[in-house]
Amino acid sequence: MAGQGIDLKLRLTLREGSVYYFAERHLTSPEPHYFVVVNSDPLAQQVLLLSIITSKVEDVKLRRKACPETLVEIAPDTFDVLKKPSIVDCNDPRQIPLTEFNAQFVRKEIRYFDKDLPVALRKALRKAIHNSKILTPEMKAFVAKP
């Protein structure tokens, strides 16, 4: 059953647009990053699809210059959890099983923010994910259509 065995605080906070802060072992940087949940129904889907928010805006734009329609820029004045202009590369979300994410959350390795990403930015992420020529149809199926 969806959400069974999942920490109550995580169940109450986990939805499209939720923002978490943690170090992800598969990133080249050991520093924690902000991640935004892009699944339409993460508890039911059992696998989290998390897009990484980075402040390395120019690096990402350069790397994805052939597909700018898959990038979403976020200014600190539109999402004040961020201190610097940032960007999301929607070609490279992380897939983390809900049970694994829950274990990290319970161990307090993941920090939750009481502020979700604004609706306009969530819509932009959906559109950018569905514009990706890199993501599989299975990954795109986790995300609501724009």
Secondary structure, DSSP 8 states (H G I E B T S, - for coil): -TTTTS-HHHHHH-STT-EEEE--TTSSS-S-EEEEE--SSHHHHSEEEEEEEES-HHHHHHHTTT-GGGEEEE-TTTSTT-SS-EEEETT--EEEEHHHHHHHHHTT-SEE-SS---HHHHHHHHHHHHH-SSS-HHHHTTS---
